[in-house]
Amino acid sequence: MTDLAASPGRAWPRIPLGGIGAFLLAILFLAGAVHICTILLVPYFAEQDGWSRLSAFAGRDQFAELLLDGPNTATVSGMDPLFITGACRIELAEDPVGIVVNARERFWSLALYDPSGTIIFSLNDRTAIEGRLDMLVVNSAQAREIRRTTPAELERSVVVESQGNELIAMLRLFAPTEKAREEARRTLGAAECLPTTLTLEPEQPAAAAAPAGPPAAPPGISPAPGPP
């Protein structure tokens, strides 16, 4: 016979069933821990959205400057070092808010943000009248009152209607030099962002109908003469 003989098959190592169960249990435990941590961290990351970061630095009833450096640096994306930027928080639940900006000598822009971070309205010095902005921000109920009887003081104002009661106005003033930055800060400090009470004229009652006269006589019949 030849030396070539049928060699026995190779024996594969056996994995105990208990080891597989422990491995799967560890994977399930790790996945559950990651899921629980994700749920617990959702409120933290939700508070770090753009609205929350911006509202923490926005002024109430005035524009507050958003600083690029220092201990009170505003962590807001998209800020340009060539601009002086200010933000004002707007509450429309009780009264409209009037915004007045007078910056004819430089480029400026203003945008209104809702809590989702969406810009609902924006304009700049080129679309304002002679570089001056006179704006009134209202909610839907206040807009209906204004449409019913337009106050005289709103003839030259920009009226913006918001679907919600909370907004943030961001004002950006171009200031490429140190002197321009000083002037822009004065303009920012003089800008208004205040609740406004409108003088609404009372609705005029409908004119009363004139009393009806005596019925007309039929054709060919003269009316009876009155008493002497």
C-alpha positions in Angstrom: 0.0 0.0 0.0 1.1 3.5 -0.6 1.8 6.0 2.2 -1.2 8.0 1.1 -3.9 7.1 3.5 -7.1 8.8 4.3 -6.4 11.4 6.9 -9.1 12.0 9.5 -11.1 15.2 9.2 -9.9 18.3 11.1 -11.7 18.9 14.4 -13.1 22.4 14.8 -13.1 24.0 18.2 -16.4 23.9 19.9 -17.9 27.2 21.4 -20.0 26.6 24.4 -23.5 27.8 24.2 -23.1 29.7 27.5 -20.3 31.9 25.9 -22.6 32.9 23.0 -25.4 33.8 25.4 -23.1 36.0 27.5 -21.8 37.7 24.4 -25.3 38.5 23.1 -26.3 39.7 26.6 -23.4 42.1 26.7 -24.3 43.6 23.3 -27.9 44.1 24.4 -26.7 45.7 27.6 -24.4 48.1 25.8 -27.1 49.1 23.2 -29.6 49.8 26.1 -27.0 51.9 27.9 -26.4 54.0 24.7 -30.1 54.4 24.2 -30.7 55.6 27.7 -27.8 58.1 27.6 -29.1 59.5 24.3 -32.5 60.1 25.8 -31.0 61.8 28.9 -28.8 64.1 26.7 -31.7 65.3 24.5 -32.7 68.1 26.8 -29.1 69.3 27.1 -28.6 69.5 23.3 -32.0 71.0 22.8 -31.1 73.9 25.0 -28.0 74.6 22.9 -29.8 75.5 19.7 -29.4 78.8 18.0 -32.5 80.4 19.5 -31.5 79.5 23.1 -27.9 80.8 22.6 -29.1 84.0 21.0 -31.9 84.7 23.5 -29.4 84.4 26.4 -27.7 87.6 25.1 -30.6 89.5 23.6 -31.8 92.5 25.4 -35.3 93.2 26.6 -36.9 96.4 25.3 -33.5 97.4 23.9 -30.8 96.1 21.6 -27.9 94.4 23.4 -24.5 94.1 21.6 -23.3 90.6 20.9 -19.6 90.6 21.7 -17.1 88.6 19.8 -14.6 88.4 22.6 -14.4 88.7 26.4 -16.2 86.9 29.2 -19.7 87.6 27.8 -18.9 86.4 24.3 -22.0 85.5 22.3 -21.7 81.9 21.0 -23.8 82.7 17.9 -22.8 81.4 14.5 -22.4 83.6 11.5 -21.2 86.8 13.3 -18.9 89.0 11.2 -16.1 91.0 12.9 -16.7 93.8 10.4 -20.1 94.4 11.9 -21.5 95.6 15.3 -24.4 93.2 16.0 -27.2 93.7 18.5 -30.2 91.6 19.4 -33.5 92.4 21.1 -36.1 89.9 22.4 -39.7 90.7 21.3 -42.8 89.7 23.2 -46.1 90.3 21.4 -48.6 88.7 23.8 -49.8 92.0 25.2 -48.7 94.9 22.9 -47.0 95.4 19.5 -43.4 96.2 19.5 -41.9 99.2 17.7 -38.4 99.2 16.2 -36.7 102.4 15.2 -33.2 102.6 13.7 -31.6 105.7 12.4 -28.4 104.9 10.6 -28.3 106.8 7.4 -24.5 107.0 7.2 -23.8 103.2 7.0 -25.0 99.9 5.7 -27.2 98.1 8.2 -29.6 95.1 8.1 -32.3 93.8 10.4 -33.8 90.3 10.6 -36.6 88.9 12.7 -36.1 85.3 13.9 -38.8 83.0 15.3 -38.0 80.2 17.9 -37.3 77.7 15.2 -34.5 79.9 13.9 -36.4 80.9 10.7 -36.1 84.5 9.4 -39.7 85.7 9.0 -38.7 89.1 7.8 -35.6 91.1 6.9 -34.6 94.4 5.3 -31.6 96.7 5.1 -30.9 100.4 4.6 -31.5 100.2 0.9 -35.1 99.2 1.3 -35.8 101.6 4.2 -36.8 105.2 3.7 -33.7 107.4 3.6 -31.8 104.8 5.7 -34.3 105.2 8.6 -36.3 102.3 9.8 -39.7 102.7 11.5 -41.2 99.2 12.0 -44.1 97.8 14.0 -44.2 94.1 14.8 -47.6 92.6 15.6 -49.3 89.3 16.1 -52.3 88.1 14.2 -54.9 89.6 16.6 -53.2 93.0 16.6 -52.9 92.9 12.8 -56.7 92.5 12.5 -57.2 95.5 14.7 -54.9 97.6 12.6 -56.6 96.5 9.4 -60.0 97.4 10.8 -58.9 101.0 11.5 -55.4 102.1 10.4 -53.9 104.5 12.9 -52.5 107.7 11.5 -49.0 107.2 13.0 -48.5 104.0 10.9 -48.7 105.8 7.5 -44.9 105.7 7.1 -44.2 102.5 9.2 -43.4 99.0 8.1 -45.9 96.7 9.7 -44.8 93.0 10.1 -47.2 90.3 11.2 -45.9 87.4 13.1 -47.8 84.1 13.7 -46.2 83.7 17.1 -45.7 86.0 20.1 -41.9 85.4 20.5 -39.3 86.8 18.2 -35.7 88.1 18.3 -34.7 91.1 16.2 -31.0 91.1 15.1 -29.5 94.4 14.0 -26.2 94.4 12.1 -24.3 97.7 11.5 -21.3 97.8 9.2 -18.2 99.1 11.0 -14.9 98.2 9.4 -12.8 100.7 11.4 -12.4 101.5 15.1 -14.0 104.9 14.6 -16.9 103.3 12.7 -17.3 100.8 15.5 -17.7 103.6 18.1 -20.3 105.3 15.9 -22.1 102.0 15.3 -22.3 101.4 19.0 -23.9 104.8 19.6 -26.4 104.0 16.9 -27.1 100.6 18.4 -27.7 102.3 21.8 -30.1 104.8 20.4 -32.1 102.2 18.4 -35.5 101.5 19.9 -37.2 98.1 20.5 -40.1 98.9 22.8 -43.7 97.8 23.4 -46.1 100.3 21.7 -49.7 101.3 22.5 -51.5 102.3 19.3 -54.3 104.9 19.2 -57.0 103.0 17.4 -60.0 105.1 16.3 -63.4 103.8 17.3 -65.3 102.1 14.6 -67.9 104.5 13.2 -71.5 103.3 13.6 -73.5 102.8 10.4 -75.6 105.7 9.3 -79.3 105.3 10.2 -81.7 104.9 7.2 -83.8 107.9 6.4 -87.5 107.5 7.5 -89.7 106.4 4.6 -92.1 109.1 3.2 -95.8 108.6 2.6 -96.6 106.0 -0.1 -96.8 107.3 -3.6 -100.2 107.6 -5.1 -101.2 105.3 -7.9 -100.9 106.7 -11.4 -103.7 109.0 -12.3 -104.8 109.6 -8.7 -103.8 112.8 -6.9 -103.0 112.5 -3.2 -105.7 113.7 -0.9 -105.2 117.2 0.3 -104.1 117.6 3.9 -106.1 119.4 6.6 -106.4 123.2 6.1 
